[in-house]
Amino acid sequence: MSYDDHLDRAMSRADASGSAGRFSLPDPELRADGNFTLFENFQETIDRLGRGEDRVMKYLQSELGTAASIDESGRLRLTGSFKQRRVRDALESYADDYVLCPECGLPDTNLDETDGTTYRQCEACGERTPAGA
C-alpha cells in the first residue's frame, strides 16, 4: 500500500470518528496525604488512556522517580509530594509514547509485544511503530 493510500485511509477514518483533537486527558486530581500524594482520578485517567493500570503506574514511577501503589479505592498512591503540573507532564509523555499514533495522531492504538519489543498498532491508519520510541 502506498503512502497516499495510507493517508487516504487514515483521513477517511478520522473524518468518520472525529479528529485527533478528540483525545484529552483529565487534569490529575491530587491530594496530599502525609508523605504521600493521592491521585484521586487515576481510574478515569487510565480509562481515557485505554491502558492497564499497572503499565501506567510503572511509567509514572519511573518518570516521577518514586514508589507507587494502587489502593482499594483505585486511587494511585505516590510516595512524596507532587504538583499537578509534574504529574500531568508525565501523563502527556505517556500518551505521546504509548497511546497516540505518531503518524495520524489518533488515540486508536493497541499495544502488541513481539520478540521483547512493544509496538503501537494504530487501528485508524495501520501504522505500526515501536512504543516508547
Phi, psi and omega in degrees: 000132183281167178303314181298322177296317177298316181296314178300318180297315180296317181294322180292322178288323179295320179296323182286327186249003181117206180230174180299336179291351181286345180270124174212145178267142174290149176295134179297129175264105184250145178220131177287138179218083184066237179271013183238160171241124179266126177266093189297320184255038180298317181297318177298321181293315181290330174297318179293322179288332181073030180233163180290148182296324180295320181296316181291319180300315180298321178296315180296321177303314181294313183292323183268350179065048183214172173265154180210159174209162178253124182276178184296342179270357181087007178275150176270129181252107181264132177282122180111182181252127182228140176276152181303319183299319182294318179292319179298317178300319179294320179293320178295322177296319178298315180299317179296321185278329190233351185241305185283135178290128179290342182274306185252348177082003181275153180273011185277061183239157172234151176264139181223130179256124179227126178052041177079002178247133178268127179247149173259117180253118181275128178284335184279310186249351179086358181297138177234115182227153175297133179282148179079006181261000000 
